[in-house]
Every structure is written in C-alpha cells, then in structure tokens.
Amino acid sequence: MPSNPVPQPRDARSQRYLAIREASRALAAPLTAEDCALQSMPDASPVKWHLAHTTWFFETFLLRPHAPGYRVFDAAYGFLYNSYYNAIGERLPRPERGLLSRPSLDEVLSYRQHVDAAMLSLQERDDLFPLIELGLHHEQQHQELILTDLKHLLSRNPLRPAYEKPWPLAQIEPRRRGWVPVAEGLHEIGHAGEGFAFDNEAPRHRVWLEAFKIATHPVTHGDWIEFIEDGGYERPELWLSAGWDLVRTRGWQAPLYWERRDGNWHTFTLHGMMPVDPLTPICHVSFYEAEAFARWAHERLPSEFEWEVAAREAPLEGNFVESGALHPLPLRKAPARGGMPAQLFGDVWEWTRSDYGPYPGYRPAEGAVGEYNGKFMSGQYVLRGGSCATPASHIRATYRNFFPPDARWQFSGLRLARDA
C-alpha cells in the first residue's frame, strides 16, 4: 500500500482521477485499432490490454468490494486482464495477450467509461483514498509502458511508422562530463512523511556511504559511439559473464533500435527513424551494457543509495512525457561547477549497481495488493529518475524502478560514478 498520501478535496480528487485516466486514452488516440491489438514480444503488451488492465485494477480492488450494487462490466475480463495477481485467480498467459482480437478496442473503451462513472462515487471515501492513489500511480506506470511497448511494436514494422511527427532538435553546445563530490556520512534513505510512495520505497532507514563523486550528466549517444568504435561489444574483459553470453547469443553490437545507414548510426524513435544525436542521453541499453560501458570508462555505476543522496535536493524538473519530445533531449545548460548534477529526472531511467531487494523492515501488504512489488525482489536491478515517457507527477527522488538486467526496451540509460 502507498505511504501516507494526503487526501485532497473531493472535487479535486475526481478531477485528478479523470485527468489521469484521460491521459491514457489520449496516448492511444493517434493509433488505429490494429496498432492497439498487436504484441511484439512476450515482455510487451498491446495498448488495448494496458487500457483494459488498468481499468480492471479499479474494478477489482475498489468497485467490486466497496461499491454496493456495482454491476461488473464483463465477468470474463477478470481472466483476460489480470496481470500477475495470483491471489485473484487464473489469468491469460502474458505471451498470449496479443491474441485478443476480441474484445474490440471500442468495447475496451466502453469498459473504461463504465468503470470511471462508478469510480466517481467512491472519490468521497477518505478510507479508500490511499488505494485509489495506488490505482492512479499504477495507471501512470502503464502510460509509460504504453509508449515503450508501442515503440518496440512499431520498430518491428518494416515501414518504421512514426507515432508522432519528428520534432526539431536545436543545435546545442557539447558538454564535458564533470564530477559532483558527495562527502562520506550517514544518510537517511527512503520515503518518509506525507505524499504518495510505493511500499518498496519504505521503511526509511540509515545507510553509511563512503565519499564518492557522481557525473554531472548522463552518458550520451556520442559517448556510446566511442565505446562501440573502441570495440566495446567485442571485448569480453569488459563484460559480466552473463552479459557477454547475451552479446554472443543475441548478437548485440549497439543499443536497441540502432542501425547503420550509409556509414552513420540511426535509431528508431517514436518519431520514426532518426540520425543518432551524439549529445542526447543514451537510452535502450541493458544493465549489462551499462556495466560494460562503466568498466570501459574506468568508472562505475552508482549504487541506488548514492543516486538518491545526490538527487534529494534536486528540483523535480526534467524532460517528462508532458514535453511531447518522447525522446531524451540534450543538456541545454552546463551544470554549475561543483553544484547539482543535471538531468537527474526525466530523459532516461538510470541503471544503478543495486539489486532490487527489500529495505530493512519491509513487509508487503496483506492480500492480493501485496503482490504489487514485493514478489519481484529477486534477479532485478534498480533504476532511478524517470524518463521522457514518465508523467511528471509520478516521479520523486525515492522512486525505485526495477527491471531484469537484460531489459533494453525501456528508456534506460546510465550515469557514471567514482570513488572520491
């Protein structure tokens, strides 16, 4: 369950609920019904499934137990749109979500309208506010997944169709990497106080950190080209054993979506195929690639605790989904010498060297909702900071994203660190 969200006035709650739900619908607006039904790989889901699953969450955890007289839209949807909640019941296997030609997109949108109308009657319930907030942040997570899963889908189409028209990239002066020092000390880590947070951001606890330095900005596409040209994907000494196995078996030679055209690197974006901009933060690299790059650069990845300490005073500003860029943007202003690192929020999720595990004293919530985070605390690594596909109101310095170390289809990049 979320940590201590502050209840809002009831009219404001309804407006916030409807605005977040409409944002999901708006993401699908430029798409055809065919776009919304397809699934490009088992790790991704169709847009139509995301729209239905987030609606199923509200129906299952709020309306069915707490709205007397509520009429379930379609009993079959409980099987079709349950993601991973074993306590709820059986579900459609994830790799088969793209087989759902029925229900139609129009039926899914009607499902959303049906649930939204009923949810408005629950907005006045203070006792349900934390669970509604969890559902809204869950919806925002799926808004990002809609874009990343759709990007993978469109990239597999030989026509390389664009989701939106290209955006103009202004010329930016290159920025040299600098380093921001952080003194050794005992630090408080994790969420505390008011405001929403997922349960995996708590309990707040103390961590001792040795002095370190963190890079002023993320690694860029231009940095990555240097890594490639120096044989980065051909040198096993740079790679963890499991990562090197993937380089060989999957044929990794560059980040996901990169391809050479007339001797120059291009990348698929939500605006179609575009030349690689060397000044933008690198994205679509796995943890294994991030780790290999750090070794090549004679640096390292920060721990998630180092990242949080470096970011805790930074303003929650950046290139989020609301900018409309849907792609990392170059750093426009040089970071102040010895000051705050730049681009900590937005642009790309930054891999850390930390395994995704429970904080000391963590206990998952009782019941099915307790499956939200806790059961994934094995075999994954933590990413921090949000991306160009993350809603701005969804992120905070304590937010812990997590993915398997071979995942590449998210807007995932890295920032370097070093011992002081």
C-alpha positions in Angstrom: 0.0 0.0 0.0 1.2 3.6 -0.6 2.7 5.6 2.2 0.6 8.4 3.7 -0.9 10.1 0.7 -2.5 13.4 1.6 -6.3 13.4 1.0 -7.4 16.0 -1.5 -10.7 17.9 -1.6 -13.3 15.7 -3.2 -13.8 17.7 -6.4 -10.1 17.8 -6.8 -9.9 14.0 -6.4 -12.5 13.5 -9.1 -10.7 15.9 -11.5 -7.3 14.2 -10.8 -8.8 10.8 -11.3 -10.4 11.7 -14.7 -7.4 13.6 -15.9 -5.0 10.7 -15.3 -7.5 8.3 -16.9 -7.9 10.5 -19.9 -4.2 10.8 -20.3 -4.1 7.0 -21.0 -6.8 7.4 -23.6 -5.0 10.3 -25.2 -1.9 8.2 -25.7 -4.0 5.8 -27.8 -5.7 8.5 -29.8 -3.2 8.6 -32.7 -3.4 4.8 -33.1 -5.5 2.5 -35.2 -7.4 -0.4 -33.7 -4.8 -2.7 -35.3 -2.0 -0.8 -33.6 -3.7 -1.3 -30.3 -4.2 -5.0 -30.6 -0.7 -6.2 -31.5 2.0 -7.6 -29.2 5.6 -7.5 -30.5 7.3 -9.8 -27.8 6.3 -11.5 -24.6 7.7 -8.8 -22.4 5.5 -6.2 -24.0 1.7 -5.9 -24.0 -0.8 -4.4 -26.6 -2.0 -0.9 -26.0 -5.6 -2.3 -25.8 -4.5 -4.6 -23.0 -3.0 -1.8 -21.0 -6.2 0.3 -21.3 -8.2 -2.7 -20.1 -5.8 -3.9 -17.3 -5.6 -0.5 -15.6 -9.4 -0.4 -15.6 -9.6 -4.0 -14.2 -7.4 -2.8 -11.3 -10.1 -0.2 -10.2 -12.9 -2.6 -10.8 -11.2 -5.5 -8.9 -9.7 -3.7 -5.9 -12.2 -0.9 -5.4 -15.6 -1.2 -7.1 -16.3 -4.9 -6.5 -15.5 -4.8 -2.8 -16.5 -1.3 -1.9 -19.4 -0.1 -4.3 -22.7 -1.8 -3.3 -24.8 -2.6 -6.3 -21.9 -2.2 -8.8 -22.5 -4.2 -11.9 -19.4 -6.0 -13.3 -18.9 -5.0 -16.9 -18.0 -8.5 -18.1 -17.0 -11.4 -15.8 -14.6 -12.7 -18.5 -12.4 -9.7 -18.1 -11.2 -10.9 -14.8 -9.3 -13.7 -16.6 -8.3 -11.6 -19.6 -6.9 -8.6 -17.9 -5.4 -9.8 -14.6 -1.6 -9.3 -14.9 0.1 -11.3 -12.2 -2.1 -11.3 -9.1 -2.2 -15.0 -8.2 -4.5 -14.4 -5.2 -7.2 -13.1 -7.5 -7.4 -16.1 -9.8 -6.3 -17.6 -13.1 -5.2 -15.3 -15.9 -4.3 -15.3 -19.6 -0.6 -16.1 -20.1 1.4 -12.9 -20.8 2.7 -14.0 -24.2 -0.8 -14.5 -25.4 -2.2 -11.0 -24.8 -1.7 -10.2 -28.5 -4.2 -12.9 -29.5 -7.1 -11.0 -28.0 -8.7 -9.7 -31.2 -11.9 -9.7 -29.1 -12.9 -7.7 -27.0 -12.6 -4.9 -29.5 -11.0 -1.6 -28.8 -14.4 0.0 -28.7 -15.5 -2.5 -26.1 -12.5 -1.8 -24.0 -13.1 1.9 -24.2 -16.7 1.3 -23.1 -15.4 -0.7 -20.2 -13.3 2.3 -19.2 -16.3 4.6 -19.3 -18.4 2.1 -17.3 -15.7 1.9 -14.5 -15.0 5.6 -14.5 -18.6 6.5 -14.0 -18.8 4.2 -11.0 -15.5 5.3 -9.5 -16.6 8.8 -9.2 -19.0 7.7 -6.4 -16.0 6.5 -4.4 -14.0 9.7 -4.5 -15.6 11.0 -1.3 -14.4 8.0 0.7 -11.4 9.1 2.7 -10.8 5.5 3.8 -10.3 4.5 0.1 -8.1 7.4 -0.9 -4.8 5.5 -0.4 -6.0 2.6 -2.6 -7.4 5.0 -5.3 -4.0 6.8 -5.3 -2.2 3.5 -5.8 -4.5 2.8 -8.7 -3.7 6.1 -10.3 0.0 5.7 -9.9 -0.4 2.2 -11.4 -2.2 3.8 -14.3 0.8 6.2 -14.8 3.2 3.3 -14.8 1.2 1.8 -17.6 1.1 5.1 -19.5 4.9 4.8 -19.8 4.6 1.1 -20.7 2.1 2.0 -23.5 4.8 4.2 -25.1 7.7 1.8 -24.6 5.7 -1.3 -25.7 4.3 0.6 -28.7 7.8 1.8 -29.7 9.0 -1.8 -29.8 6.0 -2.8 -31.8 6.4 0.0 -34.4 10.1 -0.8 -34.7 9.3 -4.3 -35.9 7.2 -3.0 -38.7 9.3 -2.8 -41.9 7.7 0.6 -42.7 9.2 2.0 -39.5 6.0 4.1 -38.9 6.1 7.1 -36.7 3.8 7.5 -33.7 4.1 11.3 -34.0 5.8 13.7 -36.4 9.5 14.4 -35.9 10.5 17.2 -33.6 13.1 19.9 -34.3 16.4 19.5 -32.5 18.1 22.8 -31.9 21.9 22.8 -32.0 23.4 22.5 -28.5 27.0 23.1 -27.4 28.6 19.8 -26.3 29.0 19.4 -22.6 32.1 17.9 -21.0 31.5 15.4 -18.1 32.3 16.8 -14.7 32.0 15.4 -11.3 30.0 16.4 -8.2 31.6 15.4 -4.9 29.5 13.9 -2.1 31.1 13.7 1.4 31.1 10.5 3.4 28.4 10.2 6.0 25.3 8.5 7.4 22.2 9.2 5.3 18.5 8.6 5.6 17.2 6.6 2.6 13.7 6.0 1.5 10.3 7.8 1.7 9.1 9.4 4.8 6.3 11.9 5.6 3.3 12.9 3.5 2.7 12.3 -0.1 2.4 9.1 -2.2 5.1 6.5 -2.4 5.1 2.8 -3.3 5.7 0.3 -0.5 9.1 -0.6 -1.8 10.4 2.9 -1.0 10.0 2.3 2.7 10.8 1.9 5.5 13.1 4.9 5.7 16.4 3.7 7.1 20.0 4.8 7.6 22.9 3.9 5.2 26.6 4.8 5.6 28.2 6.0 2.3 31.8 6.5 1.7 32.8 9.7 -0.1 32.1 9.5 -3.8 31.6 11.6 -7.0 28.8 11.4 -9.4 28.8 12.6 -13.0 27.2 15.9 -13.9 25.0 14.4 -16.6 24.1 11.0 -18.1 26.3 9.2 -20.6 25.4 10.4 -24.1 24.9 8.8 -27.5 28.2 10.3 -28.6 30.0 8.6 -25.6 28.4 5.3 -26.7 29.7 5.7 -30.3 33.2 5.9 -28.8 32.6 2.8 -26.8 31.5 0.9 -30.0 34.4 2.2 -32.1 36.8 1.0 -29.4 35.5 -2.5 -29.6 33.1 -2.3 -26.6 30.9 -5.1 -27.9 33.9 -7.2 -28.9 36.0 -7.2 -25.7 34.9 -9.9 -23.2 37.1 -8.4 -20.4 34.6 -5.5 -20.1 31.6 -7.7 -19.5 30.0 -9.7 -16.8 29.8 -13.3 -17.8 26.1 -13.4 -18.2 26.2 -10.2 -20.2 28.9 -11.5 -22.5 26.8 -14.6 -23.2 24.0 -12.3 -24.3 26.3 -10.3 -26.6 27.2 -13.5 -28.4 23.8 -15.3 -28.4 21.7 -12.2 -29.2 24.2 -10.5 -31.5 24.3 -7.2 -29.6 26.5 -4.7 -31.4 24.8 -1.5 -30.4 21.9 -0.3 -28.3 18.4 -1.5 -29.2 16.9 0.3 -32.2 20.3 1.3 -33.7 21.3 0.5 -37.2 23.9 1.8 -39.7 22.8 3.7 -42.8 25.4 4.9 -45.2 28.0 4.6 -42.6 26.2 6.6 -39.9 24.2 5.4 -36.9 20.4 5.9 -36.9 17.9 4.9 -34.3 14.2 4.2 -34.3 12.2 6.7 -32.2 8.5 7.3 -31.7 9.0 9.9 -34.5 10.4 7.3 -36.9 14.0 6.6 -37.9 16.3 9.4 -37.0 20.0 10.1 -37.1 21.7 9.5 -33.7 22.2 12.8 -31.9 25.5 12.4 -30.1 24.6 15.0 -27.4 21.4 13.3 -26.1 21.5 10.8 -23.2 21.9 7.2 -24.3 18.9 5.0 -24.0 17.7 1.5 -24.6 20.7 -0.2 -23.1 20.6 -3.1 -20.6 22.2 -3.2 -17.2 24.9 -5.5 -18.7 25.7 -2.8 -21.3 25.7 -0.1 -18.7 28.1 -2.1 -16.6 30.4 -2.8 -19.5 30.5 0.9 -20.5 31.4 1.9 -17.0 34.3 -0.6 -16.9 35.4 0.7 -20.3 35.4 4.3 -19.0 37.3 3.2 -15.9 34.4 4.3 -13.7 31.5 2.5 -12.1 27.7 2.7 -11.7 26.4 4.4 -8.6 24.5 2.5 -6.0 20.9 3.4 -5.7 21.7 5.0 -2.3 24.4 7.2 -3.8 22.0 8.2 -6.6 19.2 9.1 -4.1 21.6 11.2 -1.9 22.9 13.0 -4.9 19.3 13.7 -6.2 17.4 14.5 -3.0 17.9 18.3 -3.2 17.4 18.5 -7.0 14.2 20.1 -8.3 11.7 17.6 -9.8 12.1 19.1 -13.2 13.1 17.5 -16.5 12.1 16.1 -19.9 9.0 14.1 -19.0 6.1 12.8 -21.1 4.4 16.2 -21.0 7.1 17.8 -23.0 6.0 15.8 -26.1 9.6 15.0 -27.1 9.2 11.3 -26.3 12.9 11.0 -26.6 15.9 12.1 -24.5 17.0 15.7 -25.1 20.5 17.2 -24.9 21.6 19.2 -21.9 21.0 22.8 -22.7 22.8 24.5 -19.9 26.2 23.5 -18.5 26.0 22.3 -14.9 27.4 24.6 -12.3 30.9 23.6 -11.2 30.7 21.5 -8.1 26.9 22.0 -8.0 23.9 19.9 -8.5 24.1 17.1 -11.2 21.9 17.8 -14.2 19.2 15.7 -15.9 18.6 13.6 -12.8 14.9 13.5 -13.5 13.3 12.7 -16.9 15.1 11.8 -20.2 16.3 8.3 -19.2 15.9 5.9 -16.3 19.4 5.5 -14.9 20.7 2.0 -14.1 22.3 1.6 -10.7 24.6 -1.2 -9.4 22.0 -2.1 -6.7 20.0 -5.3 -6.7 16.3 -4.8 -6.2 15.5 -6.0 -2.8 13.6 -5.1 0.4 14.6 -2.3 2.7 15.2 -3.3 6.3 11.9 -3.9 8.0 9.9 -4.1 4.7 6.7 -6.1 4.8 4.3 -6.4 1.9 0.7 -5.5 2.4 -1.8 -8.2 3.2 -3.9 -9.7 0.4 -3.6 -9.6 -3.4 -2.5 -5.9 -3.4 0.7 -7.0 -1.6 1.8 -8.7 -4.8 2.3 -5.3 -6.4 6.1 -5.0 -5.7 7.4 -7.5 -3.1 7.3 -10.7 -5.1 9.6 -9.2 -7.7 12.5 -8.7 -5.3 14.8 -11.2 -7.0 17.0 -11.1 -10.1 16.4 -7.4 -11.0 18.3 -4.1 -10.7 17.2 -0.7 -9.6 16.8 2.3 -11.9 16.2 5.8 -10.8 15.0 9.2 -12.0 12.2 8.7 -14.6 12.3 9.1 -18.3 10.9 11.1 -21.3 7.9 8.8 -21.1 7.2 9.2 -17.4 4.4 11.5 -16.2 5.9 14.4 -14.2 3.6 13.9 -11.2 4.6 10.3 -10.9 8.3 10.6 -10.0 10.3 11.5 -6.9 13.8 11.1 -5.6 13.0 7.9 -3.7 11.2 6.1 -6.6 12.7 2.7 -7.2 12.1 1.3 -10.7 13.3 -2.2 -11.4 13.9 -4.5 -14.5 15.9 -7.6 -15.3 19.5 -6.9 -16.3 18.9 -7.8 -19.9 15.9 -5.5 -20.4 16.5 -2.9 -23.2 13.1 -1.7 -24.5 12.6 0.9 -21.7 14.2 4.4 -21.9 17.1 3.1 -19.8 20.5 4.8 -19.7 23.2 5.5 -17.1 25.2 8.0 -15.2 28.8 7.2 -14.0 30.2 7.4 -10.5 33.6 7.1 -9.0 35.2 6.7 -5.6 36.4 10.1 -4.1 
